[in-house]
Amino acid sequence: MNSFEVIGGKKLSGTIVPQGAKNEALQILSAVLLTPEQVTISNIPDILDVNLLIELLGDMGVEINRTDRHTASFKSAEVNIDFLHSEEFRKKGGRLRGSVMLAGPLLARFRKAFIPKPGGDKIGRRRLDTHIIGFEKLGAEFNYHPEDGYFHLDAPNLKGTYMLLDEPSVTGTANIVMAAVMAKGTTTIYNAACEPYLQQLCKMLNRMGAKISGIGSNLLTIEGVDYLGGTEHRMLPDMIEVGSFIGMAAMTQGNIRIQGAGIEHLGIIPDKFRQLGIQMQFEGDDIIIPEQETYEIQTFLDGSVLTISDHPWPGFTPDLLSIVLVVATQAKGSVLIHQKMFESRLFFVDKLIDMGAQIILCDPHRAAVIGLGREQKLRGITMSSPDIRAGVSLLIAALSAEGKSVIQNIEQIDRGYQNIDQRLVALGADIKRI
């Protein structure tokens, strides 16, 4: 098992380019199964989860031509669906929660799919109900086989229908959209997710010949078509990386330019970091975070303590709450972090408390952070990364701390951040992979 050894206290300085969006990649790569024609995708993040999905596509018989680590062409003319019911797929797919995204396109084009029990982060319950119920409403039959650990889906006749989703799940919406694009008739999805990544998927599908309207809203209308063709697609910059770098600059008193940040797609994210007192400037599509001696958390207009919580888009993404929490530890003032969607995502705060942070974990969903205002630095410790976002939050804490920190289980960080150690060394960080 690999670890990061970090000597903290270095001010980061320089320019960094965010990778392609991980959460978009898992949807877009799955969509290549919808057509026998060539689909070329650029700005692919070179990370474990995405590379594992590409490997699974290759195992299924998809022809893959990787121009470089960030560009690839896919041709799904011959697809071996039976591989999806193999022990090899169960082992690989079970490690990757994103493998569930293969079900929608497979149902649309081949009328059957298999879903292994999902893996991924240990951040609490992540239901598949939205996916399965959506497929059933389109006419798919669903059975769970405990003896092989698979969900079996059959859909000889997918038909368009109206559905009101019980939650605006991003992956659930994407999966249902991909299943519906080749169903007979019209599908209407209300309470649909409307994240930029989902908008990207819908625009790509329309270029392939789909008929999707309402993109960017929570009401999608999909007229089924008989055939989808090839296309080219470029992924957005990863908004979670952008937010991570904003927090990293503030915590280390650095001066960082985030080049090509995709500002128009960041929504409320910059405003939430401004509420923590972090200054930033926009130049074209670049974000500049200047060196700040201190940053002070705002209060609400009535003077009460600021609360930052997650919410479906265009609200604040839950993937950045861990980052906001760790950044608040060195701010002036207090903030309540309310993680509504996942009940285990705040459990990493015990490591921050061991480092000297003043945090009260109120319950599995809420943590009160009393900022130290840099009067007392965090201290380096040995710790383990429980999930992707908590792992990077602990890395940010280690970069700002006094002394040496060791972060174990960094495979979790590698799942979502490409070559993060090398990229941070280029900014002046003292970090080694051991």
N, C-alpha and C positions, 0 to 999 in steps of 0.2 A: 504493500500500500504506500503510495507517494504522499509526501507532506510538503508544505511550504515553510521555509524558515525565513522569517521577516525581521529585519532590524528597523525599528520604527524611528520616527522623528525627522525624516527627510522631507523637505518641501518638494513636491512634484512640480515639474515645469516642462512645457513643450506642447506639441500638437499630437492628438490621438484621433484616429478614424474609427467610428463605431462599426461593428460587424453587421452583416445582414441579420434580419430579425428572426430569431429562433422560432417564435410562435407562429410566424407567417410561414416559415419554411416547412413545418410539419404538415400544414394544410396544402400548400402549393405542390409539394413533392407527391403527396397522395393523389392529387388531381391529374397527374400525368397518366394514370390508369384509365381515364375516361375516354381516351382516343388511341387508335392504332398509329396515328401520325406523330411526327417529331415535335417535342416541346423542349425549347431551350430556355434555361433558367440561369440568371446571373445574380451576383452578390449573395451567393449561398454561404452561410456561416460554416466555418470549418471546425465543427464541434462534435462531441461524441454522439449526442442524441440524433443529430441530423445525419451524420455519417452512418449510424446504425440503420436509419430508415432507408438511406440510399442502398446500403448493403442488402437489406430485405427486398427492395425492389429488384435488385440484380438476381437474388436467389429465386424470385418469382418468374424470371425470364425476361425482364425488361432490359432492352439494349441500352447501355449507358456509355456515353463518351464524355469523359471529363477533360475539358480543354485545359483547365487548371483547377486549383483547390476551391475556386469560388464560382466556376462556370461549368455547366454540364448540359448535355442533350440527352433526352430520354425518348425511347420509342417502345411503346407497349403493344406491339403487333401480336406477339405470342406470349400469353400470360398463363403460367401454370398455377391454377387456383388451388389444386390439391396440395401444393406446398404449404398453403395456409393452415392445413390440418395436420402438418407434420410435427414431430417432436422438436425438430430444429427450429421451426418457426415459433413454437410455444416457448422455447427457452429464450430466443432473441426478442420476440414480441413482448414477452412478459417483463423484460427489463425496460421496455420503452412504452410509456403511457401513450405516446403519439401514434403507436401502431393501430389504435382504435380508429384513426382517421382513414385507414384503408377501406373500412367497411362501406362507407357511403358510395365511393366510386365503383367498388366491386358489385354492389347491389344494382347500381344504375346500369352497368354495362354487361355484367355476367349473371345477374339475378341471384347470386348467393354470396355469402361471406362467413368467415369464422373470426371470432374475437377472443384472444386469450385473456385470462384474468390480468388486468393491467398492473404495470409497475410504476416506476417514477419516484417522485419525492415522497418522503414520509412527513406530510404536512396536514394529515387529517383525511377525513372521508372525501372522496372525489367521485361522485355518483356517475354511473353510466345511464341512469334512467332516462335523461333527456334524449340521448341518442336512440336508445331502444324504443321508447314510446313513439318518437318521431318516425322511425322506420316502420313500426307497426301501423301507424295511421296511414302511411303510404301503401300499406298492403303486405308488408313483410311478415312472415311467421318467425317467431323467436322461441328458442328452447335452450336452456342451460344444461350441459352434460357434465355433472360433477366428476364422472369417472375420467374425463380427459381435460377438465378445467377450461372448456371452451363454451362460448355462446355460439350457437348455430343459427344462422339467418338464411331464410329462403324467400325469394320474392319473384315468382314467375310472372306476376302482373302488377307492376307498380302503377298506382293511379294517383293523380293529383288530388289534394284535399285541403281543407282549412285546418290549421292547428294553432293553438295558443300554448306556447312553451311555458312550463312551470317555472323556469328560470332562464335568463338570457345567457345561457352557456355559450362561450365562443366556439369551443370544439364541437359542442352539440349542434349549434346552428350550422357550422361549416359542413359537418357530416350530413345533416339532413338536406342542405342545399345541394351537395354533390349527388345525393341519391335522387333528388327531385328533378334535376335538370333534364333527365331522360325518361321521366315518368309520363304516362299519358294524361293530358289535361293540364289544369292549372293548380299549382300549390300556393297557398297563402300562409306565410309564417308570421304570426304576431308575437310580440315580446322577443323578437330576434335580437341577438347581439349585433352591435354595429361598430365594433373596434376597427381601426384602420386596417388590421390584418385581414379581417373578414371582407372589408370593402375591396382590398386588393384581390382576394380570391374571386369575388363576384365579377370584378372587371376583367380578370383573366378568363373566366368562364364565358363571359359575353364575347370576348375576342375569339374564343373557340367556337362560337355559334350558339351559345345558350341565350335565353331570353329572360333576364332577371331585371326587375325594376324595383325602385325603392331603396337602392343602395345608399348606405349611410344613415338609414332610418331603422326603426324597430319593426317595420312592416315590410316584408319582402314578398313580392309576387313573382312566381316562376312559371313560365309557360314551357311545358315539356317539349323537347325536340328529339328527333330520331338519331342524330349523329352529331358528334363534336369533332372538330379538326385540330390541327397543331397550332402553336403560337410561340411567341417569345415573351418572357416576363422577367422583370428586375425587382428584386425584393427591397423593401424599405430598410433604412437603418434601424437597428434594434433600439427601441425607446427605453428599454430597461438598462441597456449598457449606457445610453446617454445619461439617464438619471443617476446611475452608479458613478459615472465620471464626475458629474456635478458634485455629488456628495464627497467623493474622494478628494477633489480639489479643495473644498471647504475644510474638511477635517485635517488635511496636511498643510493648510495655509499655502496652498500651491497657486500657480498661475497656469491655467490649462486652456487650450483652444480645442474644442470638439469640432472637428472638420466634417462638414456634410451631415449635420445632425438631424435632418428631416424635420425642421422646426414646425412646418405647417401641419404635421401629423402628431405632434406631441400633446395637443390638447391642453389640459390643466396642469400638466407636470411641471413646467417652469414656475407657475404661480405657487404651487405647493412648496417648492424650495425657496422661493422668495419669502413665503410666510415664516420660514426658519431664519430669515435675515440674510440669506445668501444673495450676493449681488451677481448679476450676469449681464452681458451685453450681446446683442445679436449683430452679426456682420454677414449679410447675405444669408447663407444657410449654415453659418458657423456660430457656435456659442462660445463666448470667452468668459471664463470665471477668473476674475482678477484676485490677486492675493489679498486676503482680509485678516487683520489682526484678530478680530472677534466678529461674531454674528449673533444677533439677538432675535429670539422667537417673538413674533407678534402675538397680541391678544385679540380676542373678539372686540367689537366696537364698544360693548358694555364693560370691557375690562376683564371679562372672565377668561379662564385658561383655554388656550387653543386646543381644539380636537382635530386630528387628521385621521380620516377613516377611508376605507376602500369602498368602491361603488362601481357597478357596471358602467362601461363607457357611455357618455363622455365624462363620467366620474373618474376618480383617482384609481389607477390600477393597483391591485393587491400585491403585485410583484415588486413594487417599490416601497412598501411600508417598512420592510426590514431595513432598507437603506436609510429612510427618513428617521427611523428610530435611532440607529447608531450615530447619525449625524447630529441629532438633537442632544446627545450626551455631552458634547463639547460646546453647545450654544449657551447663551445667557437666557435664562427663563425656563419655563416648564411647558410641557405639551402632553396631551393624552393621545396615545396611539390606539386606535380601535380597529382591529383586524376582524371584520365581520364574516368573511367567507371561509376561512380555514382555521380550525380550532387548535392546531399544533404549531402554527408558524411563528409564534412568539416564544417558544420554549428555549430558544437559543440565548435569551437574555441572561440566563444564569452565568454564561461565560463572560458577558459584558460586566456583570456585577463583580465577578472575580477579578476583572481588570480594573475595578475601581469606579465604575459608572454608578450613578444613583438612579436606580429604576425600581419601581414597585410593580410587580406582576399582579394585577388585580384579579384576573381570572384568565382562562385560556385565550380570551379574545381581546383583553385590554391591558395596556401597560402605561403607567405614568412615568415620564422621564423628567428628572430635575437636572437641568443643564449645569455642567461644572464651570462653564465660561472660561475654560482653559486655565483656571486657577489651580487645578490639579489634573495632571496628565494621566491618561490610562497607562497601566503597566502591562508589559508583555507576559503572556502565560502560554501554556500548551493547551490546545483545545481541538475539538473535532467538528467538522462541517456536517450539519444534519440534512441540509438541502441546498439547492443551487443559490437561492437569494440570501439565505442566512450565511452561507459560506462566503459570499462576496462581502456581506456586511461585516463579518469577523475579519476579513482581509483588510477592509477599510479601517477598522478599529486598530488592527495590528500595525498598519502603516503610520498611524498617528501616535502610537503608544511609545513609552520609554522602554528601551531594552529590547530583548529578543522574544518573539512569539513563534510558536510552532503550530501550524494548522494542519491537522490530519484529515484523512478521507477527502482529499482534494479532487478525487474523481467526480464528486458532486459538482464542484465548481467548473471542472472541465466539460461537464455536460452542457453548460450554457454559455461559457466564455472562452473564445478561442485564444490560445497562446497568451493568456492574461499575464503571466509572469514576465515574458519577454517584452510585451508591450509596455508594462509598467516600469521595467528596468530602463527602457528608452526615455522615460520621463524622470528618471533619477531615483527610483525606488530601490531599496536594498532587499531583494527577494531572491531566494534560491529554491529550486525544486530538488528535494532530497528523497 
